[in-house]
Each structure stands twice: as C-alpha cells, then as structure tokens.
C-alpha cells in the first residue's frame, strides 16, 4: 500500500514539472521564434521584388539606386555616380515604395 502512495505522489510531482516547461516553450515560440520567422519571410519577399532602378536603403544606412544585380548581390549607385556592390541580405528598405503615399 505504501508503494502505491509513493508512486502517486511522484506522478503528481512529475506533472507539476512538465506542464510549466511546456508552457514556457509555447510562450517562447509565439513571442520569439514565430515573429522572427515572419520577419525573415517578409525580408525575403522584399529582396525578391526589387528590380533595377529601385531606390533602396542598406542596413548601413546608405541610400542608392540599383543599377545591376546577380544571384547574391546588387550593384548600387550612390550620389556622385559611385557604384558599390552589396550583398542582397544587406538591403533593409525599398525607398521607392516607402516614398509612395499610402492609400
């Protein structure tokens, strides 16, 4: 009889430990992982929609116009006609769309 009581007490304690851990993982997913995945998906879509002639802003804050591209980089023309090659992941904003008035 005493072994039954001990097993029931241990089982209840185990459930009290697992439930909070599962809740912490669920909260972590919805507040950390899911928003980051959504942001990455939006950035990938932004990069895919960019074309030659679009004005952009890089993560370093450099403003320019796309004058060429290949699989992984954009050739950006900045003021004065200077051309700089940037990795596509370094683009943070499509200034062409940001300048348009929102309907």
Buried (B, 14 or more C-beta within 10 A) or exposed (E): EEEEEEEEEEEEEEEEEEEEEEEEEEEEEEEEEEEEEEEEEEBEEBBEEBEEEBBBBBEEEBEBBBEEBEEEBBBBBEEEEEEEEBEBEBBBBBBBBEEEEEE
